[in-house]
């Protein structure tokens, strides 16, 4: 069976086929984790990335009809994570003892970011 989308359309190599599979199976935790694995700014990307030219543009379903609306799915999964207070634990190979408040968390807490 040919998967509708591939990695080739994503410049940061998000595993789109696995992401779609998890969404299809209503496993939003795993879908969110897939998005976060190589792009902790996936919510921002879902809003500004030109998906129709990249991942959706390489979707084989688009040959005979409409491609999978990956940008919409990405946005909805990220919104699900926010609404359900679900977060991705970043795996650090080596700790340096410094603590960092992520940009998105700062924005969520209404901090001014320059």
C-alpha positions in Angstrom: 0.0 0.0 0.0 1.4 3.4 -1.0 1.4 6.0 1.8 -0.3 9.3 0.8 2.6 11.5 1.9 6.3 11.1 2.3 9.2 12.7 4.0 10.4 14.4 0.8 8.0 17.2 1.0 9.0 18.3 4.5 12.2 20.4 4.6 12.7 19.5 8.3 11.9 15.8 7.7 8.9 15.4 10.0 7.6 11.9 9.7 4.4 12.8 7.9 3.2 9.3 7.2 3.4 8.2 10.8 1.9 11.5 12.0 -1.1 11.0 9.7 -1.4 7.4 10.9 -1.6 8.4 14.5 -4.1 11.1 13.8 -6.2 8.6 11.9 -6.1 6.3 14.9 -7.1 9.2 17.3 -3.7 8.8 19.0 -3.1 12.6 19.5 -0.3 12.1 22.1 1.8 10.1 19.6 0.9 12.4 16.8 2.0 15.4 18.8 5.2 13.7 19.9 6.0 13.0 16.2 5.6 16.7 15.4 7.8 17.7 18.3 10.6 15.2 17.8 12.4 17.5 15.3 10.4 20.7 15.5 9.4 22.2 18.8 7.9 25.1 16.9 5.4 22.9 15.0 2.5 25.0 16.1 4.0 28.1 14.6 4.9 26.1 11.4 1.3 24.9 11.1 0.3 28.6 10.9 3.1 30.0 8.6 4.6 27.1 6.6 3.6 26.9 2.9 2.3 23.3 3.3 0.5 23.4 -0.1 3.9 23.8 -1.8 5.8 21.4 0.5 4.3 18.4 2.2 0.8 18.7 0.7 2.4 19.5 -2.7 4.2 16.1 -2.6 1.1 14.1 -1.4 0.2 11.5 -4.0 -3.5 11.9 -3.2 -3.2 15.3 -4.9 -2.7 13.7 -8.3 -6.3 12.6 -8.6 -8.0 14.8 -6.1 -7.2 16.8 -2.9 -4.0 16.1 -1.0 -4.2 15.4 2.8 -4.6 18.7 4.6 -1.5 18.2 6.7 -1.3 21.9 7.8 -4.8 21.6 9.2 -4.0 18.3 11.0 -0.8 19.8 12.4 -2.6 22.8 13.7 -5.4 20.8 15.3 -3.0 18.4 17.0 -1.0 21.3 18.4 -4.3 22.9 19.6 -5.3 19.6 21.2 -2.0 19.6 23.1 -2.5 23.1 24.4 -6.2 22.5 25.4 -5.2 19.2 27.1 -2.1 20.7 28.8 0.0 17.9 27.1 3.6 18.6 26.6 6.5 16.9 24.9 9.5 16.0 27.0 12.6 17.0 25.1 15.3 14.4 25.4 18.7 15.9 26.2 21.7 13.8 25.6 23.9 15.9 28.0 22.7 18.3 30.7 24.7 21.5 31.2 23.0 22.6 34.4 21.4 25.6 32.8 17.6 26.1 32.9 15.8 27.7 30.0 12.2 29.0 29.8 11.0 28.0 26.2 9.8 30.8 24.0 6.3 29.3 23.5 5.9 28.9 27.3 6.9 32.6 27.8 4.3 33.6 25.2 1.6 31.4 26.8 2.3 33.1 30.1 2.0 36.6 28.5 5.6 37.6 28.8 6.8 40.2 26.4 9.3 38.7 24.0 11.6 41.0 22.0 
